[in-house]
Amino acid sequence: MKRLETERIYLREFIESDWEGVYRYASQEQVSKHQTWEPNSVEESKEFVKQVLADSQNMPRTRFTFAIVLKKDKRMIGSGEISIRSFNNKTGEISYILNPDYWKKGIATEVAKIVIEFGFRELNLHRIFATCAPNNIGSQKVLEKSGMFFEGRMRENLLLKEGWRDSILYSALAYEWSSK
Ligand SMILES: CC(C)(COP(=O)(O)OP(=O)(O)OC[C@H]1O[C@@H](n2cnc3c(N)ncnc32)[C@H](O)[C@@H]1OP(=O)(O)O)[C@@H](O)C(=O)NCCC(=O)NCCS
């Protein structure tokens, strides 16, 4: 498998001790505010990592969650994920989360590109999509800058505790991607 890396970061499989890195970002309100979950307790971050490790053992594997690591100090600063949503339709979905200390440096855009590349090249997908909250401007910019196309706005597809929420939908297709 091609190494999942850029000049300053690499992606690797999760290990159990990553719960600390997860807790450093997932415990913050600014990180969870567009998500379906609340700021994490230590237990919740440990549980998240346990689930990621368990899901990585499923056969066939559908969930690929990678830890984002800074090359210069080996610090775990976020996660990037791709999940196969349909084997028949060769479709996957990506997502990413970064520790706020590293926001607005282009790192999430690099991660999105690597994970999309992985989905097309290693998982042989045809279509990769991503959704985000309409007011999550940072995430929309990441999806645009990573080369995905805006497809539209899904109406009230998510039920949160505050009520129904719309989502913005982006996608990339394998044959468009290979010509990038
Ligand atoms: C969304 C998120 C991943 C963006 O990460 P990031 O590394 O800061 O993104 P990038 O640096 O690659 O940003 C890409 C562009 O978006 C802009 N941007 C990033 N965050 C922004 C924000 N909150 N508001 C406006 N623009 C923002 C960047 O400035 C950059 O634009 P530019 O190249 O024109 O300057 C990060 O804020 C995050 O982890 N948020 C919490 C989790 C989350 O929402 N994940 C996405 C779920 S759909």
The ligand as an SDF file (V2000), in Angstrom:
LIG
                    3D

 48 50  0  0  0  0  0  0  0  0999 V2000
  -13.5000   21.5400    9.4660 C   0  0  0  0  0  0  0  0  0  0  0  0
  -12.0400   21.2970    9.8130 C   0  0  0  0  0  0  0  0  0  0  0  0
  -11.6970   19.8390    9.5570 C   0  0  0  0  0  0  0  0  0  0  0  0
  -11.1540   22.2130    8.9480 C   0  0  0  0  0  0  0  0  0  0  0  0
   -9.7980   21.8880    9.1680 O   0  0  0  0  0  0  0  0  0  0  0  0
   -8.6020   22.8130    8.7040 P   0  0  0  0  0  0  0  0  0  0  0  0
   -7.3430   22.0220    8.7170 O   0  0  0  0  0  0  0  0  0  0  0  0
   -8.6440   24.0700    9.4610 O   0  0  0  0  0  0  0  0  0  0  0  0
   -8.9840   23.0890    7.1990 O   0  0  0  0  0  0  0  0  0  0  0  0
   -7.9820   23.7190    6.1060 P   0  0  0  0  0  0  0  0  0  0  0  0
   -6.9030   24.4690    6.7810 O   0  0  0  0  0  0  0  0  0  0  0  0
   -7.5980   22.6480    5.1440 O   0  0  0  0  0  0  0  0  0  0  0  0
   -8.9780   24.7620    5.4580 O   0  0  0  0  0  0  0  0  0  0  0  0
   -9.4280   24.8250    4.1230 C   0  0  0  0  0  0  0  0  0  0  0  0
   -9.9820   26.2090    3.9230 C   0  0  0  0  0  0  0  0  0  0  0  0
  -11.0540   26.4580    4.8340 O   0  0  0  0  0  0  0  0  0  0  0  0
  -10.7860   27.6100    5.6090 C   0  0  0  0  0  0  0  0  0  0  0  0
  -11.3570   27.4050    6.9320 N   0  0  0  0  0  0  0  0  0  0  0  0
  -11.0210   26.4440    7.8340 C   0  0  0  0  0  0  0  0  0  0  0  0
  -11.7920   26.5680    8.9360 N   0  0  0  0  0  0  0  0  0  0  0  0
  -12.6150   27.6270    8.7180 C   0  0  0  0  0  0  0  0  0  0  0  0
  -13.6260   28.2450    9.4890 C   0  0  0  0  0  0  0  0  0  0  0  0
  -13.9630   27.7970   10.7050 N   0  0  0  0  0  0  0  0  0  0  0  0
  -14.2870   29.3040    8.9490 N   0  0  0  0  0  0  0  0  0  0  0  0
  -13.9790   29.7420    7.7080 C   0  0  0  0  0  0  0  0  0  0  0  0
  -13.0190   29.1940    6.9310 N   0  0  0  0  0  0  0  0  0  0  0  0
  -12.3450   28.1460    7.4460 C   0  0  0  0  0  0  0  0  0  0  0  0
   -9.2820   27.7210    5.6250 C   0  0  0  0  0  0  0  0  0  0  0  0
   -8.8630   29.0210    5.9260 O   0  0  0  0  0  0  0  0  0  0  0  0
   -8.9730   27.3090    4.2070 C   0  0  0  0  0  0  0  0  0  0  0  0
   -9.2920   28.3310    3.3040 O   0  0  0  0  0  0  0  0  0  0  0  0
   -8.1620   29.0940    2.4630 P   0  0  0  0  0  0  0  0  0  0  0  0
   -7.2930   28.0270    1.8630 O   0  0  0  0  0  0  0  0  0  0  0  0
   -8.9550   29.8530    1.4800 O   0  0  0  0  0  0  0  0  0  0  0  0
   -7.4490   29.9060    3.4560 O   0  0  0  0  0  0  0  0  0  0  0  0
  -11.7490   21.6030   11.3090 C   0  0  0  0  0  0  0  0  0  0  0  0
  -12.2180   22.8870   11.5680 O   0  0  0  0  0  0  0  0  0  0  0  0
  -12.4110   20.6230   12.2500 C   0  0  0  0  0  0  0  0  0  0  0  0
  -11.8300   19.5870   12.5980 O   0  0  0  0  0  0  0  0  0  0  0  0
  -13.6310   20.9530   12.7210 N   0  0  0  0  0  0  0  0  0  0  0  0
  -14.3640   20.1060   13.6460 C   0  0  0  0  0  0  0  0  0  0  0  0
  -14.7990   18.8130   13.0560 C   0  0  0  0  0  0  0  0  0  0  0  0
  -15.5620   18.9630   11.7700 C   0  0  0  0  0  0  0  0  0  0  0  0
  -16.3990   19.8480   11.6220 O   0  0  0  0  0  0  0  0  0  0  0  0
  -15.2670   18.0560   10.8260 N   0  0  0  0  0  0  0  0  0  0  0  0
  -15.9320   18.0260    9.5370 C   0  0  0  0  0  0  0  0  0  0  0  0
  -17.1670   17.2380    9.6640 C   0  0  0  0  0  0  0  0  0  0  0  0
  -18.1990   17.4450    8.2380 S   0  0  0  0  0  0  0  0  0  0  0  0
  1  2  1  0
  2  3  1  0
  2  4  1  0
  2 36  1  0
  4  5  1  0
  5  6  1  0
  6  7  2  0
  6  8  1  0
  6  9  1  0
  9 10  1  0
 10 11  2  0
 10 12  1  0
 10 13  1  0
 13 14  1  0
 14 15  1  0
 15 16  1  0
 15 30  1  0
 16 17  1  0
 17 18  1  0
 17 28  1  0
 18 19  1  0
 18 27  1  0
 19 20  2  0
 20 21  1  0
 21 22  1  0
 21 27  2  0
 22 23  1  0
 22 24  2  0
 24 25  1  0
 25 26  2  0
 26 27  1  0
 28 29  1  0
 28 30  1  0
 30 31  1  0
 31 32  1  0
 32 33  2  0
 32 34  1  0
 32 35  1  0
 36 37  1  0
 36 38  1  0
 38 39  2  0
 38 40  1  0
 40 41  1  0
 41 42  1  0
 42 43  1  0
 43 44  2  0
 43 45  1  0
 45 46  1  0
 46 47  1  0
 47 48  1  0
M  END
$$$$
